[in-house]
Amino acid sequence: MPMAADDIAALIREGIPGAEVRIDDLAGDGDHYAATVVSTAFAGKSRIQQHQLVYAALRGRMGGELHALKLTTLAPNAG
C-alpha cells in the first residue's frame, strides 16, 4: 500500500528536526513522489550523506511502502 505524502513529510520532519519539507506527487498515483528537504543538518555533508539522513528518517520504508522518491536536499544559505 502506498504512503501518503503527509506521512512521508512527517517521518522526515521527525527524523530531521527543524527540516523544511515539501512533497510533490509526481504521477498523481500516490506512489511516485519528489521530496525537497532543507535542513541545517546537511551543512558540510556530501549529497550522499544528506540523502542517507533522509533515508534513515524514512525508517526502511524506501523500496517497500515508498516505491519511488526523487530527492533534493539543501542546506539553508548562511546569510
Backbone as a ProteinNet text record, in pm:
[ID]
protein_1_A
[PRIMARY]
MPMAADDIAALIREGIPGAEVRIDDLAGDGDHYAATVVSTAFAGKSRIQQHQLVYAALRGRMGGELHALKLTTLAPNAG
[TERTIARY]
84.4	0	89.2	62.8	144.8	134.7	235.5	235.8	175.3	109.7	55.9	168.7	158.4	259.8	277.7	168.6	176.9	255.6	241.5	315.4	464.9	498.6	639.7	700.6	631.1	680.2	694.3	598.5	603.6	723.5	751.4	867.3	997.6	1007.5	1130.1	1145.7	1038.5	1045.7	1079.2	1028.8	1058.4	1204.8	1255.3	1392.6	1496.9	1456.3	1546.2	1475.1	1479.4	1407.4	1446.5	1344.6	1367	1375.1	1367.3	1376	1251.4	1272.4	1162.5	1143.5	1022	995.5	880.2	901.1	793.3	786.2	667.5	646.1	550.8	591.5	507.1	479.5	352.6	312.9	339.8	441.1	485.8	390	324.2	241.1	92.8	58.8	-81	-133.3	-40.6	-82	-54.2	0.2	30.6	143.8	224.3	331.2	465.7	465.6	588.2	596.3	690.9	699.9	834.6	834	957.4	956.6	1069.4	1082.2	1194	1164.8	1267.7	1281	1403.3	1428.2	1541.4	1513.7	1613	1638.5	1766.3	1798.9	1941.8	1959.3	2093.9	2175.3	2108.8	2178.6	2260.7	2230.7	2301.3	2429.6	2449.3	2567	2695.4	2784.3	2913.5	2909	2791.3	2778.7	2770	2818.3	2807.8	2661.1	2630.6	2493.3	2452.9	2544.9	2515.9	2482.8	2560.4	2534.1	2400	2366.8	2238	2123.8	2134.9	2030.7	2021.3	2134.8	2134	2057.3	2070.2	1994.2	1843.1	1802.7	1660.3	1613.6	1690.3	1651.9	1641.7	1733.3	1727.7	1599.3	1560.1	1437.5	1314	1322.4	1209.2	1198.3	1293.7	1290	1262.8	1336	1326.7	1206.7	1130.3	1012.2	1045.7	1164.5	1205.8	1219.2	1155.3	1160.4	1050.3	979.8	866.6	739	692.8	573.1	593.9	716.5	750.8	828.6	763.4	820.8	925.6	892.9	984.2	986.6	1107.8	1123.6	1241.9	1212.6	1317.5	1354.1	1479.9	1522.4	1603.7	1570.7	1653.9	1680.2	1807.6	1844.2	1931.3	1905.3	1978	2003.6	2117.8	2144.1	2103.6	2039.8	2000	2122.1	2105.6	2213.8	2241.8	2367.6	2406	2418.2	2318.6	2323.1	2303.2
-117.6	0	124.3	218.5	339.6	424.3	507	601.5	733.8	800.7	933.7	1036.9	1142.3	1248.3	1306.9	1324	1379.2	1287.2	1155.9	1059.6	1065.3	1080.2	1091.2	1216	1328.3	1454.8	1444.6	1382.4	1370.2	1287.6	1178.1	1095.1	1172	1246.8	1323.6	1431.9	1502	1607.2	1549.9	1431.3	1367	1323	1270.2	1220.8	1329.9	1443.4	1556.9	1680.7	1698.1	1809.9	1944.9	2026.4	2159.8	2164.2	2048.1	2044.6	2105.6	2176	2222	2114.5	2064.5	1951.6	1985.2	1961.2	1972.5	1841.2	1784.4	1658.9	1686.5	1642.8	1655.9	1516.9	1490.9	1365.1	1379.6	1310	1329.3	1274.1	1163.4	1097.4	1101.4	1157.5	1161.6	1026.5	932	796.8	761.4	857.1	830.5	732.1	712.4	612.2	665.5	780.9	840.5	985.1	1010.1	1140.7	1207.7	1339.5	1417.7	1487.5	1483	1549.4	1651.5	1770.5	1873.1	1894.8	1873.1	1882.1	1982.7	2083.8	2185.8	2175.3	2156.7	2141.3	2185.4	2245.8	2279.8	2153.9	2040.1	1912.9	1871.4	1927.8	1892.7	1972.4	2077.2	2163.1	2081.9	2096	2028.7	1881.9	1830.5	1690	1676.4	1564.3	1536	1508.2	1513.2	1483.2	1342.5	1248.3	1110.4	1106.3	1174.8	1177.8	1243.7	1347.5	1414.9	1318.1	1246.2	1151.9	1038.1	994	889.1	933.1	1059.7	1111.5	1103	1136.9	1130.7	985.1	896.2	755.2	697.6	736.6	689.5	738.7	862.2	917.6	840.7	780.5	705.5	565	527.6	402.8	277.9	261.3	138.3	128.5	233.5	227	245.9	299.8	320.3	184.2	169.5	43.9	-52.3	-21.1	-102.9	-23.2	32.9	117.9	238.6	286.1	403.7	355.8	356	295.9	384.1	510.6	598.7	736.8	785.2	916.5	987.6	1096.5	1181.8	1281.9	1281.2	1364.5	1485.2	1599.7	1719.2	1762.8	1767.6	1808.8	1933.2	2024.6	2152.2	2195.2	2257.4	2326.1	2471.6	2533.9	2673.8	2762.5	2868.4	2964.8	3037.7	3047.1	3126.4	3270.7	3348.7	3482.7	3579.9
0	0	0	-89	-97.2	28.9	48.6	160.4	116.9	210.2	183.4	195	116.2	117.5	257.5	330.2	466.3	559.1	539.9	622.8	593.3	466.4	427.7	490.7	477	533.6	684.7	751.8	897.3	942.1	873.1	908.2	891	781.6	757.8	864.6	895.6	998	1135.6	1163.9	1292.3	1297.6	1186.8	1181.6	1165.7	1109.8	1089.8	1145.5	1277.5	1339.5	1279.2	1257.2	1202.2	1051	985.5	839.2	775.9	665.9	581.6	475.6	462.7	373.3	279.8	150.2	52.5	-23.8	-32	-104.2	-220.2	-338.4	-457.5	-513.7	-548.2	-611.6	-761.2	-811.4	-949.7	-1054.2	-1023	-1123.4	-1088.7	-973.5	-932.3	-886.6	-862.9	-826.9	-680.9	-603.9	-464.5	-446.1	-548.9	-542	-591.5	-657.8	-711.8	-665.5	-575.2	-512.3	-537.9	-521.9	-516.7	-381.4	-313.1	-183.8	-191.3	-144	-126.8	23.2	72.5	216.2	238.3	319.6	353.9	504	540.4	681.8	711.2	826.9	872.1	898.8	919.1	941.6	819.4	703.7	580.6	560.2	636.2	619.1	634.2	535.9	539.2	502	466.2	428.3	276.7	226.6	83.6	49	-78	-123.6	-80.3	-89	-47.6	101.4	183.1	326.9	358.1	283.4	302.3	272	161.4	122.8	223.6	275.8	377.2	501.6	538.9	653.4	627.2	505.6	471.4	470.3	408.6	405.2	546.2	634.2	772.9	840.2	811.4	868.7	821.6	703.5	648.4	706.8	789.8	867	783.9	676.5	597.9	505.2	491.7	404.4	256.5	228.5	89.2	21.3	-94.3	-167.7	-127.9	-20.6	22.1	5.7	117.7	113.5	23.2	20.6	-60.4	-180.7	-295.9	-416.3	-483.5	-504.2	-578.1	-514.3	-486.7	-425.7	-489.1	-557.5	-612.9	-503.3	-462.1	-350.1	-394.3	-337.9	-348.9	-205.9	-168.6	-33.2	-40.4	52.1	54	197.9	218.8	344.5	323.5	422.7	404.7	387.5	312.4	293.3	422.6	456.3	573.7	528.6	553	500.4	604
[MASK]
+++++++++++++++++++++++++++++++++++++++++++++++++++++++++++++++++++++++++++++++

